[in-house]
Amino acid sequence: MAASITDADLDDDADFEEAHEINVTPFIDVMLVLLIIFMVAAPLSTVDLPIDLPTSSAAPQKKPDKPIYVSIKPDLALAIGETQVKRADLVHTLDGTADASRDSFVFLRADRAVPYGELMDVLEILRAGGYTKIKLVALESVPEPLSTPETPKP
């Protein structure tokens, strides 16, 4: 609580008047700085390739701080993050990535229109290059209840 002191109150210490005002300026300053930080950081934490991911009802898992995304676009082009790479250069480019190591997880994103054989070819390229820790990325969906066959009533 704050107190107000005037010339008349200097003689009498027991009669301080309480000020019922809260200084919110520091709070507003902190909130504006946080808003700016989140506005700048949010777009940097996502991958913006237009890929139509399939859905999965599996429980989502914790994402690492700096994930490595390998994406297969609908035209079967490959990308690491947002940088397009050739199939022959996929492992070499992953090796040159600062955050990549053969012990870290590689997140594989494939468009819904990509044939299963093409997905398996990319998995084989990654496995042959020594990247064996691969996670498949899908959109979250609500699990549908299993239907049970109805029994006829007698």
N, C-alpha and C positions, 0 to 999 in steps of 0.2 A: 504494500500500500504506500501511497505517496502522501506527503504532508505539504501543506502550504504555509509559508511563513511570511507574515507582513510586519510592518514596523510596529503596529499596535500589539502584535503577539510576541514581540521580543521580550517584553517584561514578564509575561506569564507563560511559563513553559508547559503548563498542564492543559492549555486550551488550543492545542494544534487542531487545525481543521483538515479533515481527510479529503483528498482529491479522488473523485470517482471516475477517473479517466485512465484508460490503458493505452500505452504507447504501442501501436501496432505497426509502426513504420519498419522496425527491424524484421518483424515477421513477414511483412509484404516483400521486403528486399530479398530475404532468403527464399521465399516461394517463387519469386520471379527468376532468380538464378537457377533454381532447380528445374523450373519449367523450360528454360533455355537449354539446360544440359540434356534433359530428356528429349526435347524436340530435335536436337542435333544427333544424339546417340541412337534413337529408335530406328531411323532408316539405315543406319550402318550395320545393324544386327540382323538384317534379313537378306535373303537371296532373292533377287527380283527377276528370275527367268520365268517366262510364261509357260508353266507346265501344268497340265491337267492331271493331278495325282489321283490314284485310286483311293478308296476309303478302306479303313480297317477298324475293327472293334476292339483291337488289342489295347491293353492299358498303356498309356503314354509313359515313356521313360525320360529320365533327366538328360537334358542336352548339355554337352560339355561347353566350356567357356568359348573356345574357338573351334567350331566344327568345320570339317573339311567336306564340302558337298561336291559330288560328281553327279552331273545331271545328263540324262539322255533326252534330247528334245524330240518332238514329234517327227522331225525330218531326219532323225537318227544321228544328229550332230552331238558331240560330247562337249561338256563344259566343266571346268573346275571352278567353283564359285560362280562368277559371272564371265569368266574368260573362256572363250571357245578354244578347244584343242583338237588335234587330229588323233585318231585311234592309236596310231603308231607311237605318238609322243605322250600318251596318257601317263604311263608309269614314270617316264623321264621328267615330265612336268610336275608330277606329284612329288618326286624325289627333290626337286628344286624348291618346293614350297617350304617356307620357313616353319610352319606349324605342323607339317606332315612328318610322321615317322612310321615305321612299319608296325609299331606297337599301338599306335593311336587308331581310333575308329574312323572309317571312311563312310559317310552317309551317301547312299546311292538313291537318287531320285530319278524316276522314269515316268514319262508321260503315259497316260492310259492307252494311247494309240500305238505305243511301241510293242512290236511282236516279242513274244517270250524268248525266241531264239536270239534276238539282238541283245536282250537283257543278259542272257546267259553268256553271250560272247564277251560283253564288258566285264562280267564277273570273272570269267576265265582270264582275261587280260590282267585284271587286278591281282588275281591269285598267282598267276605266273610271275608277276612283278614283286611278289612278296607281301602284298597287302591282303591279309587273310581275315582281318577284323572289319567286317562290312555290315552295316545296318541298312535295311531298306526303309525308305521314308514313304509314309502314306498319310492321308488326311484322317482325322478322328471321326468316327461315326458312332451312333448309338447302337448297341447290340440289339438285334431283333430276337424276340423270344422264340424258342424252338416250338414248332407246332406238333401237337400230339394227335394221332389219328383218333377220330371219334368212334366210340363203340356204339353199335346199334342198340336201341332200346327194345326190350322184349315186348 
